[in-house]
Amino acid sequence: MPDQPVLVAIDIGTTKVCVLIGELTARGGVDVIGIGQAPSDGLRKGVVIDIDRTVQSVANAVEAAERLSGLKVRSAFVGISGSHIGSQNSRGMIAVSGHRHDVSRDDTLRAIEAARAVTIPNTREILHVIPRGYVVDGQEGVRDPIGMSAVRLEVETHIVTASSTSVQNLSKCVQRAGVEIDELVLAPLATAESVLTEEDRELGVVLADIGGDTTDVAIFQDGSISHCATIPMGGRSVTADLGIVLRVTPDVAESVKFKYGSAVPLEVDPDEVLQVTSIGEDTAHGVTRRHIAEIVESRANEIFGFVAKEIEAAGATNRLQAGLVLTGGGSGLTGATRAARDQLGMSARVVAPTGLGGLVDRVSTPPYAAASGLLLWGARNWPTEDERAGGRALEGVGDRLGKIFKGLMP
């Protein structure tokens, strides 16, 4: 058994389930000691459509990670995303308690709880209440008010909600695979842990994690998240377009996409011809690589067009100095950054996850950004020795205020 606490991350995507096991180091870092991956076909657009298949995929990935690490997985931080995710900004205000009127941790938690008191349908539940900044007796822009003298304390928060049935079904899949849930974490929030710097967040940045069926978008301004959304299309949307136009199987279309596809047709040789055998045909026919690129470009432009709409919805147009950060499996598409720059009018770059130690050579690629971020999220929210001595354990899915405060202070 390792001497340090062990964390587990489970990223359940539409094409694969990824499990990472990490050991907390004495300096507060995380060393990857176990990696598991399994094909996934039980989700569509981030929502469970087949519980049994999803359970099996999770179990297979967990087993692979257990074999490599030699440890038994009992609980994990689990990512969640999908078009059912919603978010809004909310403010909470309280009177500061205590005869000296010094802001305490309890005061900040009460303010966050006040901000949490928003009206949402009974079919939805709150995943995160993220403090973005505080106002102390009218003074705005306060990052950490603890210890300050004040009569009134306000907090501006970003609240993330999810469909209750989607949460229940995803949780059920993980638990039936024999794993308890430490916390359900919004996937782009976790991904940000592994691919964004503090400078990115301060300057303003939009993160786009291009998965199989979806693209998760998160916008950060002034150091914290201000908007998040899920676009219901991703890398497999490009694959499907190629399959339909070329009349080939999904496997062939996927191969064509990554070997010959480009989101920028003008950068492709217009005279290069590929031989493609369509379904039901015995002989191959010629398709220009330029035509393939035009198919890819059309869908890529649509995806980045939706990203632009989310930037506008967040009121962040022309305010994101750090530009666009692309990650996820779909970010490997040739020409993706050029297409994004052309569509959004801002800088764009592909970023792989960083911040982990151990078996990093196996996970330092964009497809592992969410899983890597979940480990880093878990490390930031893990109880300190003093907190463990005081009896604090990781809360369940419905009780996160203490963890939110510790891990998400702007």
VENBELUR-V911922 format. One record per helix or strand of 3 or more residues. SS is the DSSP state (alpha for helix, beta for strand). FROM is the first residue (numbers start at 1). TO is the last residue. Records with the same first field share a line. If there is no record, write none. Layout:
# VENBELUR-V911922
SS: FROM-TO + FROM-TO
This chain:
# VENBELUR-V911922
beta: 6-12 + 16-24 + 30-39 + 75-80 + 86-95 + 124-136 + 139-142 + 152-163 + 180-186 + 205-210 + 215-221 + 224-231 + 273-276 + 285-288 + 324-327 + 348-350
alpha: 51-69 + 105-116 + 164-176 + 187-195 + 198-203 + 235-246 + 250-260 + 265-267 + 289-313 + 329-332 + 336-344 + 360-362 + 366-380 + 385-389 + 401-408
